[in-house]
């Protein structure tokens, strides 16, 4: 028998229950995760 399990990484609006129901017809089961050694930073882009 084939495994019907699908892995999905989501962020932003895909984490909202309303969006999940509208797109998939049900709430997704999952768990929070993190990216090791990942740093979120801001970068200013300037034009010369």
PyMOL Python script that loads the backbone (N, CA, C, O; Angstrom):
from pymol import cmd

cmd.read_pdbstr("""\
ATOM      1  N   UNK A   1       0.849  -1.182   0.000  1.00  0.00           N
ATOM      2  CA  UNK A   1       0.000   0.000   0.000  1.00  0.00           C
ATOM      3  C   UNK A   1       0.895   1.245   0.000  1.00  0.00           C
ATOM      4  O   UNK A   1       1.896   1.291   0.714  1.00  0.00           O
ATOM      5  N   UNK A   2       0.539   2.231  -0.785  1.00  0.00           N
ATOM      6  CA  UNK A   2       1.309   3.467  -0.864  1.00  0.00           C
ATOM      7  C   UNK A   2       1.049   4.357   0.350  1.00  0.00           C
ATOM      8  O   UNK A   2      -0.057   4.392   0.890  1.00  0.00           O
ATOM      9  N   UNK A   3       2.088   5.072   0.763  1.00  0.00           N
ATOM     10  CA  UNK A   3       1.951   6.039   1.852  1.00  0.00           C
ATOM     11  C   UNK A   3       1.416   7.335   1.271  1.00  0.00           C
ATOM     12  O   UNK A   3       2.065   7.933   0.413  1.00  0.00           O
ATOM     13  N   UNK A   4       0.252   7.784   1.711  1.00  0.00           N
ATOM     14  CA  UNK A   4      -0.362   9.010   1.203  1.00  0.00           C
ATOM     15  C   UNK A   4       0.039  10.229   2.003  1.00  0.00           C
ATOM     16  O   UNK A   4      -0.658  11.243   1.972  1.00  0.00           O
ATOM     17  N   UNK A   5       1.142  10.152   2.717  1.00  0.00           N
ATOM     18  CA  UNK A   5       1.617  11.256   3.536  1.00  0.00           C
ATOM     19  C   UNK A   5       2.357  12.257   2.662  1.00  0.00           C
ATOM     20  O   UNK A   5       3.213  11.878   1.862  1.00  0.00           O
ATOM     21  N   UNK A   6       2.026  13.535   2.815  1.00  0.00           N
ATOM     22  CA  UNK A   6       2.686  14.603   2.079  1.00  0.00           C
ATOM     23  C   UNK A   6       3.296  15.577   3.072  1.00  0.00           C
ATOM     24  O   UNK A   6       2.640  15.986   4.030  1.00  0.00           O
ATOM     25  N   UNK A   7       4.537  15.945   2.848  1.00  0.00           N
ATOM     26  CA  UNK A   7       5.204  16.911   3.711  1.00  0.00           C
ATOM     27  C   UNK A   7       5.020  18.304   3.138  1.00  0.00           C
ATOM     28  O   UNK A   7       5.145  18.503   1.929  1.00  0.00           O
ATOM     29  N   UNK A   8       4.725  19.269   3.998  1.00  0.00           N
ATOM     30  CA  UNK A   8       4.497  20.644   3.573  1.00  0.00           C
ATOM     31  C   UNK A   8       5.132  21.581   4.574  1.00  0.00           C
ATOM     32  O   UNK A   8       4.872  21.489   5.774  1.00  0.00           O
ATOM     33  N   UNK A   9       5.962  22.482   4.087  1.00  0.00           N
ATOM     34  CA  UNK A   9       6.498  23.543   4.929  1.00  0.00           C
ATOM     35  C   UNK A   9       5.696  24.784   4.603  1.00  0.00           C
ATOM     36  O   UNK A   9       5.613  25.180   3.441  1.00  0.00           O
ATOM     37  N   UNK A  10       5.106  25.403   5.606  1.00  0.00           N
ATOM     38  CA  UNK A  10       4.311  26.606   5.345  1.00  0.00           C
ATOM     39  C   UNK A  10       4.701  27.730   6.283  1.00  0.00           C
ATOM     40  O   UNK A  10       5.185  27.513   7.394  1.00  0.00           O
ATOM     41  N   UNK A  11       4.480  28.898   5.813  1.00  0.00           N
ATOM     42  CA  UNK A  11       4.691  30.093   6.611  1.00  0.00           C
ATOM     43  C   UNK A  11       3.687  31.139   6.138  1.00  0.00           C
ATOM     44  O   UNK A  11       3.005  30.947   5.131  1.00  0.00           O
ATOM     45  N   UNK A  12       3.605  32.220   6.854  1.00  0.00           N
ATOM     46  CA  UNK A  12       2.693  33.286   6.438  1.00  0.00           C
ATOM     47  C   UNK A  12       1.249  32.855   6.490  1.00  0.00           C
ATOM     48  O   UNK A  12       0.811  32.232   7.457  1.00  0.00           O
ATOM     49  N   UNK A  13       0.500  33.191   5.436  1.00  0.00           N
ATOM     50  CA  UNK A  13      -0.947  32.970   5.449  1.00  0.00           C
ATOM     51  C   UNK A  13      -1.340  31.501   5.458  1.00  0.00           C
ATOM     52  O   UNK A  13      -2.450  31.178   5.879  1.00  0.00           O
ATOM     53  N   UNK A  14      -0.470  30.597   5.008  1.00  0.00           N
ATOM     54  CA  UNK A  14      -0.824  29.172   5.036  1.00  0.00           C
ATOM     55  C   UNK A  14      -0.937  28.629   6.450  1.00  0.00           C
ATOM     56  O   UNK A  14      -1.422  27.514   6.643  1.00  0.00           O
ATOM     57  N   UNK A  15      -0.500  29.389   7.436  1.00  0.00           N
ATOM     58  CA  UNK A  15      -0.637  28.959   8.821  1.00  0.00           C
ATOM     59  C   UNK A  15      -2.003  29.343   9.400  1.00  0.00           C
ATOM     60  O   UNK A  15      -2.374  28.878  10.478  1.00  0.00           O
ATOM     61  N   UNK A  16      -2.739  30.180   8.693  1.00  0.00           N
ATOM     62  CA  UNK A  16      -4.053  30.614   9.183  1.00  0.00           C
ATOM     63  C   UNK A  16      -5.095  29.528   8.956  1.00  0.00           C
ATOM     64  O   UNK A  16      -5.184  28.969   7.863  1.00  0.00           O
ATOM     65  N   UNK A  17      -5.889  29.225   9.990  1.00  0.00           N
ATOM     66  CA  UNK A  17      -6.891  28.170   9.894  1.00  0.00           C
ATOM     67  C   UNK A  17      -7.869  28.426   8.749  1.00  0.00           C
ATOM     68  O   UNK A  17      -8.204  27.504   8.006  1.00  0.00           O
ATOM     69  N   UNK A  18      -8.325  29.656   8.601  1.00  0.00           N
ATOM     70  CA  UNK A  18      -9.285  30.002   7.542  1.00  0.00           C
ATOM     71  C   UNK A  18      -8.695  29.706   6.160  1.00  0.00           C
ATOM     72  O   UNK A  18      -9.396  29.189   5.290  1.00  0.00           O
ATOM     73  N   UNK A  19      -7.443  30.020   5.954  1.00  0.00           N
ATOM     74  CA  UNK A  19      -6.792  29.784   4.665  1.00  0.00           C
ATOM     75  C   UNK A  19      -6.640  28.287   4.408  1.00  0.00           C
ATOM     76  O   UNK A  19      -6.841  27.832   3.282  1.00  0.00           O
ATOM     77  N   UNK A  20      -6.291  27.527   5.428  1.00  0.00           N
ATOM     78  CA  UNK A  20      -6.165  26.074   5.278  1.00  0.00           C
ATOM     79  C   UNK A  20      -7.502  25.454   4.873  1.00  0.00           C
ATOM     80  O   UNK A  20      -7.557  24.623   3.967  1.00  0.00           O
ATOM     81  N   UNK A  21      -8.564  25.857   5.539  1.00  0.00           N
ATOM     82  CA  UNK A  21      -9.893  25.314   5.231  1.00  0.00           C
ATOM     83  C   UNK A  21     -10.311  25.686   3.815  1.00  0.00           C
ATOM     84  O   UNK A  21     -10.846  24.847   3.090  1.00  0.00           O
ATOM     85  N   UNK A  22     -10.073  26.943   3.408  1.00  0.00           N
ATOM     86  CA  UNK A  22     -10.451  27.380   2.066  1.00  0.00           C
ATOM     87  C   UNK A  22      -9.648  26.664   0.981  1.00  0.00           C
ATOM     88  O   UNK A  22     -10.179  26.397  -0.097  1.00  0.00           O
ATOM     89  N   UNK A  23      -8.390  26.352   1.243  1.00  0.00           N
ATOM     90  CA  UNK A  23      -7.533  25.731   0.230  1.00  0.00           C
ATOM     91  C   UNK A  23      -7.571  24.205   0.244  1.00  0.00           C
ATOM     92  O   UNK A  23      -7.526  23.577  -0.813  1.00  0.00           O
ATOM     93  N   UNK A  24      -7.652  23.608   1.426  1.00  0.00           N
ATOM     94  CA  UNK A  24      -7.543  22.155   1.551  1.00  0.00           C
ATOM     95  C   UNK A  24      -8.829  21.487   2.038  1.00  0.00           C
ATOM     96  O   UNK A  24      -8.950  20.262   2.000  1.00  0.00           O
ATOM     97  N   UNK A  25      -9.776  22.286   2.491  1.00  0.00           N
ATOM     98  CA  UNK A  25     -11.039  21.724   2.974  1.00  0.00           C
ATOM     99  C   UNK A  25     -10.990  21.197   4.387  1.00  0.00           C
ATOM    100  O   UNK A  25     -11.975  20.642   4.873  1.00  0.00           O
ATOM    101  N   UNK A  26      -9.856  21.360   5.063  1.00  0.00           N
ATOM    102  CA  UNK A  26      -9.709  20.908   6.455  1.00  0.00           C
ATOM    103  C   UNK A  26      -8.461  21.561   7.041  1.00  0.00           C
ATOM    104  O   UNK A  26      -7.644  22.134   6.320  1.00  0.00           O
ATOM    105  N   UNK A  27      -8.332  21.463   8.363  1.00  0.00           N
ATOM    106  CA  UNK A  27      -7.133  21.968   9.025  1.00  0.00           C
ATOM    107  C   UNK A  27      -5.997  20.974   8.851  1.00  0.00           C
ATOM    108  O   UNK A  27      -6.211  19.763   8.902  1.00  0.00           O
ATOM    109  N   UNK A  28      -4.815  21.475   8.650  1.00  0.00           N
ATOM    110  CA  UNK A  28      -3.641  20.621   8.486  1.00  0.00           C
ATOM    111  C   UNK A  28      -3.083  20.229   9.848  1.00  0.00           C
ATOM    112  O   UNK A  28      -3.113  21.021  10.790  1.00  0.00           O
ATOM    113  N   UNK A  29      -2.580  19.017   9.948  1.00  0.00           N
ATOM    114  CA  UNK A  29      -1.925  18.554  11.167  1.00  0.00           C
ATOM    115  C   UNK A  29      -0.438  18.802  11.005  1.00  0.00           C
ATOM    116  O   UNK A  29       0.133  18.495   9.958  1.00  0.00           O
ATOM    117  N   UNK A  30       0.183  19.343  12.010  1.00  0.00           N
ATOM    118  CA  UNK A  30       1.606  19.603  11.896  1.00  0.00           C
ATOM    119  C   UNK A  30       2.210  20.007  13.213  1.00  0.00           C
ATOM    120  O   UNK A  30       1.552  19.995  14.254  1.00  0.00           O
ATOM    121  N   UNK A  31       3.452  20.360  13.153  1.00  0.00           N
ATOM    122  CA  UNK A  31       4.169  20.800  14.343  1.00  0.00           C
ATOM    123  C   UNK A  31       5.125  21.916  13.954  1.00  0.00           C
ATOM    124  O   UNK A  31       5.582  21.985  12.813  1.00  0.00           O
ATOM    125  N   UNK A  32       5.419  22.772  14.889  1.00  0.00           N
ATOM    126  CA  UNK A  32       6.345  23.868  14.642  1.00  0.00           C
ATOM    127  C   UNK A  32       7.749  23.318  14.496  1.00  0.00           C
ATOM    128  O   UNK A  32       8.117  22.320  15.117  1.00  0.00           O
ATOM    129  N   UNK A  33       8.517  23.984  13.671  1.00  0.00           N
ATOM    130  CA  UNK A  33       9.886  23.569  13.431  1.00  0.00           C
ATOM    131  C   UNK A  33      10.746  24.821  13.346  1.00  0.00           C
ATOM    132  O   UNK A  33      10.231  25.937  13.408  1.00  0.00           O
ATOM    133  N   UNK A  34      12.031  24.642  13.206  1.00  0.00           N
ATOM    134  CA  UNK A  34      12.932  25.787  13.091  1.00  0.00           C
ATOM    135  C   UNK A  34      14.092  25.423  12.177  1.00  0.00           C
ATOM    136  O   UNK A  34      14.384  24.246  11.963  1.00  0.00           O
ATOM    137  N   UNK A  35      14.740  26.427  11.650  1.00  0.00           N
ATOM    138  CA  UNK A  35      15.917  26.225  10.815  1.00  0.00           C
ATOM    139  C   UNK A  35      17.142  26.525  11.663  1.00  0.00           C
ATOM    140  O   UNK A  35      17.327  27.652  12.123  1.00  0.00           O
ATOM    141  N   UNK A  36      17.971  25.520  11.866  1.00  0.00           N
ATOM    142  CA  UNK A  36      19.177  25.706  12.665  1.00  0.00           C
ATOM    143  C   UNK A  36      20.173  26.598  11.927  1.00  0.00           C
ATOM    144  O   UNK A  36      20.299  26.527  10.705  1.00  0.00           O
ATOM    145  N   UNK A  37      20.867  27.425  12.673  1.00  0.00           N
ATOM    146  CA  UNK A  37      21.894  28.328  12.133  1.00  0.00           C
ATOM    147  C   UNK A  37      21.340  29.310  11.105  1.00  0.00           C
ATOM    148  O   UNK A  37      22.080  29.778  10.239  1.00  0.00           O
ATOM    149  N   UNK A  38      20.061  29.624  11.189  1.00  0.00           N
ATOM    150  CA  UNK A  38      19.442  30.577  10.275  1.00  0.00           C
ATOM    151  C   UNK A  38      19.291  31.901  11.002  1.00  0.00           C
ATOM    152  O   UNK A  38      18.844  31.940  12.148  1.00  0.00           O
ATOM    153  N   UNK A  39      19.659  32.974  10.343  1.00  0.00           N
ATOM    154  CA  UNK A  39      19.578  34.299  10.944  1.00  0.00           C
ATOM    155  C   UNK A  39      18.717  35.191  10.065  1.00  0.00           C
ATOM    156  O   UNK A  39      18.967  35.309   8.865  1.00  0.00           O
ATOM    157  N   UNK A  40      17.714  35.812  10.646  1.00  0.00           N
ATOM    158  CA  UNK A  40      16.874  36.753   9.942  1.00  0.00           C
ATOM    159  C   UNK A  40      17.451  38.137  10.118  1.00  0.00           C
ATOM    160  O   UNK A  40      17.722  38.560  11.242  1.00  0.00           O
ATOM    161  N   UNK A  41      17.641  38.842   9.034  1.00  0.00           N
ATOM    162  CA  UNK A  41      18.273  40.157   9.090  1.00  0.00           C
ATOM    163  C   UNK A  41      17.667  41.050   8.030  1.00  0.00           C
ATOM    164  O   UNK A  41      16.975  40.570   7.132  1.00  0.00           O
ATOM    165  N   UNK A  42      17.914  42.321   8.123  1.00  0.00           N
ATOM    166  CA  UNK A  42      17.444  43.290   7.140  1.00  0.00           C
ATOM    167  C   UNK A  42      18.623  43.831   6.368  1.00  0.00           C
ATOM    168  O   UNK A  42      19.720  43.979   6.906  1.00  0.00           O
ATOM    169  N   UNK A  43      18.391  44.126   5.105  1.00  0.00           N
ATOM    170  CA  UNK A  43      19.425  44.661   4.242  1.00  0.00           C
ATOM    171  C   UNK A  43      18.857  45.853   3.505  1.00  0.00           C
ATOM    172  O   UNK A  43      17.803  45.751   2.877  1.00  0.00           O
ATOM    173  N   UNK A  44      19.538  46.978   3.573  1.00  0.00           N
ATOM    174  CA  UNK A  44      19.094  48.177   2.865  1.00  0.00           C
ATOM    175  C   UNK A  44      19.752  48.186   1.489  1.00  0.00           C
ATOM    176  O   UNK A  44      20.974  48.094   1.371  1.00  0.00           O
ATOM    177  N   UNK A  45      18.936  48.296   0.465  1.00  0.00           N
ATOM    178  CA  UNK A  45      19.457  48.359  -0.909  1.00  0.00           C
ATOM    179  C   UNK A  45      19.431  49.810  -1.353  1.00  0.00           C
ATOM    180  O   UNK A  45      18.388  50.464  -1.329  1.00  0.00           O
ATOM    181  N   UNK A  46      20.562  50.291  -1.746  1.00  0.00           N
ATOM    182  CA  UNK A  46      20.657  51.684  -2.202  1.00  0.00           C
ATOM    183  C   UNK A  46      21.103  51.728  -3.657  1.00  0.00           C
ATOM    184  O   UNK A  46      21.839  50.856  -4.119  1.00  0.00           O
ATOM    185  N   UNK A  47      20.654  52.740  -4.363  1.00  0.00           N
ATOM    186  CA  UNK A  47      21.021  52.929  -5.767  1.00  0.00           C
ATOM    187  C   UNK A  47      22.102  54.010  -5.829  1.00  0.00           C
ATOM    188  O   UNK A  47      22.004  55.028  -5.143  1.00  0.00           O
ATOM    189  N   UNK A  48      23.112  53.794  -6.635  1.00  0.00           N
ATOM    190  CA  UNK A  48      24.173  54.797  -6.803  1.00  0.00           C
ATOM    191  C   UNK A  48      24.017  55.525  -8.096  1.00  0.00           C
ATOM    192  O   UNK A  48      24.818  56.406  -8.409  1.00  0.00           O
TER     193      UNK A  48
END
""", "prot")
cmd.dss("prot")
cmd.show_as("cartoon", "prot")
cmd.util.cbc("prot")
cmd.orient("prot")
